Amino acid sequence: QLWEGRLAELDECLRHLNAAQRKWVYLEPIFGRGALPHEQGRFKRVNDDFRSVMKDIVNDSRLVSFVSRSGIKNLLLTVLEQLQRCQKALNEFLEEKRALFPRFYFIGDDDLLEILGQSTKPSVIQSHLKKLFA
């Protein structure tokens, strides 16, 4: 009975950690380059929290230690929620750009981010022209 409860809690924490890690891996390079300045503060806070959790895991990789950490479940939920807000802001930003230039609907988010982030480099934009006007 006791172990079932502990394992269920561990499973829930690991699922939250996995979801947060997937979102963080996608968003970190984008926000790391300085995209969306009005969301930088939020991402910096969530980045610090996420890195703190990961550092704790590196320092003590025992699962029992991970689950027994005070407030870990709430922290992971908060990190995940904040990452989702950053993702939403990014999606809204991309949608604004697509509304201004409808051809951007023909390319994926990653390509559009590359075009917007490297807008001063014609060679980068040229590599996407075929997708935009094909």
N, C-alpha and C positions, 0 to 999 in steps of 0.2 A: 504494500500500500504506500509506504513512505517513498520507496524507490520509483514507483509509478508516477507519483507527483513530481519528484525531482526530474525524472526523465521527460515528462510532459513539459515542464518549465524550461528545461534545457532545449528541447525541440523548438519551442516557441521563440526563445531568445536567438537560437541559431538561424531560424527562418527570418527574423527581423534583421539580424546582422547580415545575412546573405542579401536580402533586398536592399538594405542600405549600401552595402558594398557595391552592388551592381550599379545603383544610381550614382554613387560617388565616382566610380571609375569612368562613367560616361560624362559627368558634369565637371569634374576637376580640371581636365585640360582646357575646357571652354572657359570656365571662370578664372582659371590660372592665367590665361592670356589677357584677362581684363575685360572680357565681354560683360555687358549689362552692368555698368557702374552702379546703378541704383540698387542692385541686388548683391553687390560685393560684400557688404557688411554681414548680411544674413549668411552668405556662403562661407565667409571667413569663420564665423562662429561655429557653424555646423562642421566645417572642415577641422577646426581645432578639437571639437568634441569627438569626431570620428577618429582622428589620429590618436587621441588620448586612449580611446577604447582599444584601438589596434596596438598601441604601444604596451598597454597592460597585458594584452594577449601574448605579445612577443616575450614580455618579461616573465610571464607565468602562463604556460600554454595548457595547464590542466583544466579540463572542463568544469570540474567541481569549483575551482577558484573563479572561473568566469561567471558561473551562475550565482555564486554566493556573493559576488560583488554588490555592494549596496546600491540600489536604484538602477541597476544595469538595464532592466526591462524598460523602465520609463525613459531612460536616456536613449536607448535604441529606437523607441517609438518616436521620441522627439526629433532625433536625427533624421529618421525616415520621413517624418512629416515635413520638416524644413527642406529636405532635399526635394520632396515632391513640390513644394512651393517654388523652389528655384527652377525646377523643370517646367512648371506651369508658366512662370515668367518668361522663360526662354522660348517656350512654344508660342506665347503671345507675341513676343518680339519677332519671331520668324514669320508669324501670320501677318503682322504689320508690313513686313518687307515684301511678302508675297502679294499683299493687297496693292502695294505701290507699283509692283512690276509683276504682273500675272505669270510671266514666263517662268518665274521661280517655282511655280507649282509643279513643273516638270522635273525638278531635281529633289533629291532627298535632303533631309535636315543637315547631314554631315557635309554634303557638298555645298549647301547654301552657307553654312557656317564658315567653311573654308573661303568661299568667295567674299563674304563680308569681312572676314578677318584679314584677308590678304588683298584687299581691294586696291592697294597701291602697286601690286605686282601683276602686270599684264599677262605674264606667262601662266600664272595660276588661273586667272579668269579665262584665258584662251583655252585651257585644258577642259573647261566645262561648257564652252560654247556649243559644242556638238549636241550635248544633252539639252541645252536650252532651246535650240532652234532646229532640232531634227524632226 
